[in-house]
Amino acid sequence: MVVVLAGAGYIYYLAHDLRRQTVRGLRPAFVAGRELGTENILMVGSTSRCALAVQNPAYGLCSQGVTGVNSDVIMILHADPAKHRLALLSIPRDLFIPNARTTGANKIDAGLYEGLSQLVASIEEDFGIPIQHAVSLDFDQFANIVDALGGLNMSFPISVFDWAPTGGGVNGDQPVSSGLNQRAAACVHLNGTQALQVVRARHLRHETPQSNPNDPYSWPQEGLSDLARIRRDHEFLRVLAAAMANRGLGNPVTDLNLINSVKADLTFDQSWSVSDMVHLVLDLHSINLSSVPQLTLPVQVVSDPAGVGGSLMYKGYSYGDVEFPAESQDLSAVDQLLGIGANTDSMTGSPLPSPSSVSVSVLNGTGAYNQASTTADALGTLGFHVLGVGDTAPVGDVQETYVYYGSRTGADEAAAESVARSMSGAVVMAYDPAEVVDGAQVTVVTGSQFSVNAPSGPGIPTTSGTSTTTLTTIVPAASGSAAGAIAAPSPAITSLEPWDPRACAPGVRPTAPTPNPT
C-alpha cells in the first residue's frame, strides 16, 4: 500500500510539473478499425532562438535578428502497445506542401511559426497521418536531456567539418555552421551542446586522402543536406536509446531519476495525461529501441526548370531549395509506419471507398495540351466518377499535382486518399474547400510530373493497349525541361555514409572532442 500511494503521489507531482501547450486538431485514440489501440506522437525540434531562457551566440542571437521559428526536426512515433511495436517516420523540413500554413503552400518547417496546431493540421491534411499527441523541445532543452544522461559517446570515422559559405546570418550573407568540427577519427564523448552540433549539421564536409588536412573549407561537401541530417539524426537516436538502456531503463529508481532530470525540458500537448504516458512506457519499455524501424518520407528534390539547381518559384515568390512529395513511395512509408494495408483509410483505420463511389473533377494546372482530359480519362478507367474538366492558372514552372478535398472528416477525406492512392509522382493531398469544383468530392489540379496508375485485378476494365503492370503516364508541363527538374524519389531507409558519426565500437574508450579553432 505504501508503494502504491507513493507511486500515485509521484504521478500527481508529475502531472503538475510538466510544460503544457494547447494543441488543436489532435485525434482521439482509435477504438475500432485496423489502427485500434495505436497512437501517433508528433515530435518536433524548434529552432526558436527567442524562446531560449539564455541566449547563446553559437545558435544565433534573437537580438541580432535570428527570430525565425521553424521545425528543424519533424518525427512521428507510432506506438502499438497491443502488438508491442514502435515505428518512426521523419519528414524532411524542406518538403513543400500545400497546407504548410493557414495562408497556403510553403515548406513544412514554416508551419511551426503558427504553432504546433498548424503543424498537426498540415500533417493530417496533406499526408493522412492522424496525430494523437505532440511533444516539442528547443536547442537548450535538447542539450539538457543529453547532459541529464551524462553525455553520449559517438564514433567519428573521418574528420568532418560543418560549414557552408552562404545562406545564414541576419541578412543571409554569413557562413552557416552548427559548430561541428571534429578533426580526428575517434570515439568522442559529447556533452549536450556538442551532441546538438551533430544533429543540427546539414552542410557536412569530410576529409579525403586527397584533401588538405589544414584546409577543411576545401573538403568535399555532401549533397542532399536535408536528407543527410535525418540519416545522422536516426543514428543519433540509436545511440541515445543505448545510453538510456545503460542507465537501467525499466528500473524504477533510475527511471524516476531520468524522468526528473528531463521532464522540464519537454513541452507536451494539453490532453496527454501522465497516467497514459506511464501506461505507454510500461507497455513498451522492454522493446529494443535500437531495432525500431526508422523511416524517412521519400521526397523528390526540385531544381529550376533548367535542371541545374536553384530555388522554387511559386506564385511569384522564391522558396529556396525544396523537395516535393513522391506519392506512391510516401504512401508505402506511411502504411509501414502505421502497420496498415494499401486499402485502409489511414485517418480512420476503415476500408477506403471504392472508386465508383468517389466523384472527381480535374483542372489543368500547367497549360500542357489536353492534360485535364487525359487525366480524367485515366481516372475514369479506374472507375472514378468524373464530373468535369477545366483549366486553372499555373503557379510556377515546376509544380506539384494537388488532390483537393473540402471536408476534414468523413467521406471527402477518404475519397481524396482513394484518388491519391491511384496516382504516382509529385502528388499530394490538400484540404481546401475553395479549390473543389463541379460539385465533386475531390478536385485534381495537374502538375509537372505525375501519372495515373494503370488498372489491375480481375474485373477491372482496361482501355485498348493499356498494360496492367505499367503506369498511364500523363504528359508533363509544356516547358520540356520541367519534368527533368524533379529528381527521382529518395529511399525510405538509408545507410550511413563513411563520414557519418555513429555508435562507438564496444570497449573503445572515448576521448574529448577536438577543440574548435578560432
C-alpha positions, 0 to 999 in steps of 0.5 A: 500500500505504501508503494502504491500511494507513493507511486500515485503521489509521484504521478500527481507531482508529475502531472503538475510539473510538466510544460503544457501547450494547447494543441488543436486538431489532435485525434482521439485514440482509435477504438475500432478499425485496423489502427485500434489501440495505436497512437501517433506522437508528433515530435518536433525540434524548434529552432526558436532562438527567442524562446531560449531562457539564455541566449547563446551566440553559437545558435544565433542571437534573437537580438541580432535578428535570428527570430525565425521559428521553424521545425528543424526536426519533424518525427512521428512515433507510432506506438502499438502497445497491443502488438508491442511495436514502435515505428518512426517516420521523419519528414524532411523540413524542406518538403513543400506542401500545400497546407504548410500554413493557414495562408497556403503552400510553403515548406513544412518547417514554416508551419511551426511559426503558427504553432504546433496546431498548424503543424498537426493540421498540415500533417493530417491534411496533406499526408493522412497521418492522424496525430494523437499527441505532440511533444516539442523541445528547443536547442537548450532543452535538447542539450539538457536531456543529453547532459541529464544522461551524462553525455553520449559517446559517438564514433567519428570515422573521418574528420568532418567539418560543418560549414557552408559559405552562404545562406545564414546570418541576419541578412543571409550573407554569413557562413552557416555552421552548427559548430561541428568540427571534429578533426580526428577519427575517434570515439568522442564523448559529447556533452549536450551542446556538442551532441546538438552540433551533430544533429543540427549539421546539414552542410557536412564536409569530410576529409579525403586522402586527397584533401588538405588536412589544414584546409577543411573549407576545401573538403568535399561537401555532401549533397542532399543536406536535408536528407543527410541530417535525418540519416545522422539524426536516426543514428543519433537516436540509436545511440541515445536509446543505448545510453538510456538502456545503460542507465537501467531503463525499466528500473524504477529508481533510475527511471524516476531519476531520468524522468526528473532530470528531463521532464522540464525540458519537454513541452507536451500537448494539453490532453496527454495525461501522465497516467497514459504516458506511464501506461505507454512506457510500461507497455513498451519499455522492454522493446529494443529501441535500437531495432525500431524501424526508422523511416524517412518520407521519400521526397523528390528534390526540385531544381529550376526548370533548367535542371541545374539547381536553384530555388522554387518559384511559386506564385511569384515568390522564391522558396529556396531549395525544396523537395516535393512529395513522391506519392506512391513511395510516401504512401508505402512509408506511411502504411509501414509506419502505421502497420496498415494495408494499401486499402485502409483509410489511414485517418480512420483505420476503415476500408477506403471507398471504392472508386465508383463511389468517389466523384472527381473533377480535374483542372489543368494546372500547367497549360500542357495540351489536353492534360485535364482530359487525359487525366480524367480519362485515366481516372475514369478507367479506374472507375472514378466518377468524373464530373468535369474538366477545366483549366486553372492558372499555373503557379510556377514552372515546376509544380506539384499535382494537388488532390483537393478535398473540402471536408476534414472528416468523413467521406471527402477525406477518404475519397481524396486518399482513394484518388491519391492512392491511384496516382504516382509522382509529385502528388499530394493531398490538400484540404481546401474547400475553395479549390473543389469544383463541379460539385465533386468530392475531390478536385485534381489540379495537374502538375509537372510530373505525375501519372495515373496508375494503370488498372489491375485485378480481375474485373477491372476494365482496361482501355485498348493497349493499356498494360496492367503492370505499367503506369498511364503516364500523363504528359508533363508541363509544356516547358520540356525541361520541367519534368527533368527538374524533379529528381527521382524519389529518395529511399525510405531507409538509408545507410550511413555514409563513411563520414557519418558519426555513429555508435562507438565500437564496444570497449573503445574508450572515448576521448574529448572532442577536438577543440574548435579553432578560432 
